[in-house]
Amino acid sequence: MNLHVINTGFFKLDGGAMFGVVPKTLWQRTNPADENNLCTWAMRCLLIEDGDRLILIDNGIGDKQDAKFFSHYYLHGEDTLEKSLNRAGFSLDDITDNFLTHLHFDHCGGGVRYRNGDPAHVEMTFKNAKYWSNEAHWQWATQPNAREKASFLKENILPMQESGNLAMVDLQNKQFTEHISVITVDGHTDKQMLPKFQYKGHTIVYAADLLPSVGHIPLPYVMGYDTRPLLTLEEKQRFLEEAADQRYVLFLEHDGENECCTVTRTEKGIRLDRTFSLSEL
């Protein structure tokens, strides 16, 4: 198995929304905000070479929406999905599987594109790939609640099914491939999937939106976006205690500075142990 970090750029979100009830005086120590109270977040994907499969976890925000939509998110940075794949030695057509942790626009928007920018000509970004969700989350995303509706954009989601490229992970056995298992969590959104696998003697978990950044390690630091924040609190506590005891490497999708981290038990609870790049493993 080989791994490649696929950076798709940065965006900005309101710091208060990202940290829920935690006061700015606390969260700004790890995630400083600009004059508009916005913090910078990565959209960091992971490419896994697993036998004859080339698996991309998530795919970033894409470019289909209009200028008004993107004006809310201040996209910046030099990296793009395609440039990062090319830098790793691959093309869009090489991807065999696009594993989607969940279907919020900043995680799945890059999987569908408009040919020459024309919404009348929709095509799949990875024409040779299966796009993986799960039955429960697909229903949740295609029949969204009013609070979460703005995060599930039909132009990102429905073409996966219409193209015939959509596939569903069987959550009963919690296994995606022979080497990749799946952890499911429901606090952020229903049946979010976190891939877990072995690499160079380490257990790696792609933390997605259960743990967006190292700034979210303390238990009360739960996003205002989460549909069931008290459930997130329980899920995060169980997950971080296990991560500390089993020495998991946590791959961070949204942390603007840090690719990976480990956590440790302290008398104040689970806290950050160290941060490092994936290439250091």
Residue pairs with C-beta under 8 A, 6 or more apart in sequence:
1 48
1 49
1 50
1 179
1 197
1 198
1 199
2 48
2 49
3 46
3 47
3 48
3 49
3 199
3 204
3 278
4 46
4 47
4 49
4 88
4 90
5 44
5 45
5 46
5 47
5 84
5 259
5 277
5 278
5 279
6 44
6 45
6 46
6 47
6 56
6 81
6 84
6 85
6 88
7 42
7 43
7 44
7 45
7 77
7 79
7 84
8 43
8 44
8 45
8 59
8 60
8 61
8 79
8 80
8 81
8 84
8 110
9 43
9 60
9 61
9 75
9 76
9 77
9 78
9 79
9 80
10 40
10 41
10 42
10 43
10 75
10 76
10 77
10 256
11 40
11 41
11 43
11 61
11 73
11 74
11 75
11 76
11 106
12 34
12 38
12 39
12 40
12 41
12 73
12 74
12 76
13 38
13 39
13 41
13 73
14 37
14 38
14 39
15 24
15 27
15 28
15 31
15 33
15 37
15 38
15 39
16 24
16 37
16 224
17 223
17 224
17 225
18 27
18 31
18 39
18 41
18 212
18 223
18 224
18 225
19 26
19 27
19 31
19 215
19 216
19 221
19 222
19 223
19 224
20 220
20 221
20 222
20 223
20 224
20 226
20 229
21 220
21 222
22 220
22 221
24 33
24 37
27 215
27 221
29 215
30 213
30 214
30 215
31 39
31 213
31 215
31 256
32 39
33 39
38 74
39 256
40 76
40 256
41 212
41 213
41 254
41 255
41 256
42 252
42 253
42 254
42 255
42 256
43 58
43 60
43 61
43 106
43 107
43 253
43 254
44 251
44 252
44 253
44 254
44 255
44 259
45 56
45 57
45 58
45 59
45 60
45 81
45 84
45 253
46 56
46 57
46 58
46 206
46 251
47 54
47 55
47 56
47 57
47 85
47 88
47 90
48 54
48 55
48 56
48 57
48 180
48 197
49 55
50 177
50 179
50 180
52 96
53 96
53 97
53 177
54 90
54 94
54 95
54 96
54 97
55 95
55 96
55 97
55 98
55 99
55 177
55 180
56 85
56 95
56 97
56 98
56 99
56 126
56 129
57 99
57 101
57 195
57 206
58 98
58 99
58 100
58 101
58 107
58 108
58 208
58 253
59 81
59 98
59 100
59 107
59 108
59 109
59 110
59 111
59 125
60 81
60 106
60 107
60 109
60 110
61 73
61 75
61 105
61 106
61 109
61 110
62 81
62 105
62 109
62 110
62 111
62 112
62 113
62 125
62 156
63 109
63 110
63 113
64 109
64 112
64 113
64 114
64 119
64 155
64 156
65 105
65 109
65 153
65 155
81 110
81 125
82 92
85 91
85 92
85 94
85 95
92 125
92 126
92 127
93 126
93 127
93 128
94 128
95 126
95 128
95 129
96 128
96 129
96 130
97 129
97 130
97 132
98 111
98 126
98 129
98 130
98 131
98 132
99 132
99 169
99 176
99 193
99 195
100 107
100 108
100 111
100 131
100 132
100 133
100 193
101 107
101 192
101 193
101 194
101 195
101 206
101 208
101 209
101 253
102 108
102 137
102 141
102 188
102 189
102 191
102 192
102 193
102 208
102 209
103 133
103 137
103 138
103 141
103 152
103 156
103 157
104 151
104 152
104 189
104 209
105 151
105 152
105 153
105 156
107 208
107 209
107 253
108 156
108 157
109 153
109 156
110 125
111 124
111 125
111 126
111 131
111 156
111 160
112 122
112 123
112 124
112 125
112 155
112 156
112 159
112 160
113 122
113 123
113 124
113 125
114 121
114 122
114 123
115 121
115 122
115 123
119 155
122 155
122 159
124 131
124 159
124 160
124 163
124 165
126 165
129 165
130 165
130 166
130 167
131 160
131 165
131 166
131 167
132 167
132 168
132 169
132 176
133 141
133 160
133 166
133 167
133 168
133 169
134 168
134 169
134 171
134 184
134 191
134 193
135 168
135 171
136 171
136 190
136 191
137 189
137 190
137 191
137 192
137 193
138 166
138 168
140 189
140 190
140 191
141 152
141 157
142 152
142 154
142 157
142 158
144 151
144 152
145 227
147 227
148 189
148 227
151 189
151 225
160 166
169 176
169 182
169 193
171 182
171 184
171 191
171 193
174 181
174 182
174 183
174 184
175 181
175 182
176 182
176 195
179 197
179 198
180 195
180 196
180 197
181 195
181 196
181 197
182 193
182 194
182 195
182 196
183 193
183 194
183 195
183 196
183 205
183 239
184 191
184 192
184 193
184 194
185 192
185 194
185 210
185 232
185 235
185 239
186 192
186 228
186 231
186 235
187 210
187 222
187 226
187 227
187 228
187 229
187 230
187 231
187 232
187 233
187 234
187 235
187 236
188 209
188 210
188 223
188 225
188 226
188 227
188 232
189 209
189 226
189 227
190 227
192 208
192 209
192 210
193 208
194 205
194 206
194 207
194 208
194 210
195 205
195 206
196 203
196 204
196 205
196 206
197 203
197 204
198 204
199 249
199 281
200 281
202 247
202 248
202 249
202 281
203 246
203 247
203 248
203 249
204 248
204 249
204 250
204 251
204 260
205 243
205 248
205 249
205 250
205 251
206 251
206 253
207 250
207 251
207 252
207 253
208 253
209 223
209 225
209 253
209 254
210 232
210 235
210 236
210 239
211 217
211 236
211 239
211 240
211 250
211 252
212 223
212 252
212 253
212 254
212 255
213 252
213 254
213 255
213 256
213 258
214 252
214 255
214 258
214 261
214 272
214 275
215 221
215 255
216 222
216 223
217 240
217 261
217 263
217 270
217 271
217 272
218 269
218 271
219 233
219 236
219 237
219 240
219 269
219 270
220 233
222 229
222 232
222 233
222 236
223 229
223 232
226 232
237 270
240 263
240 270
241 265
241 270
242 248
243 250
243 262
243 263
243 270
244 262
244 263
244 264
244 265
244 270
244 273
245 265
247 262
248 262
248 263
249 260
249 261
249 262
249 281
250 260
250 261
250 262
250 263
251 259
251 260
251 278
252 258
252 259
252 260
252 261
255 261
257 275
258 275
258 276
259 275
259 276
259 277
259 278
260 275
260 276
260 277
260 278
260 280
260 281
261 272
261 273
261 274
261 275
261 276
262 273
262 274
263 270
263 271
263 272
263 273
264 270
264 271
264 272
264 273
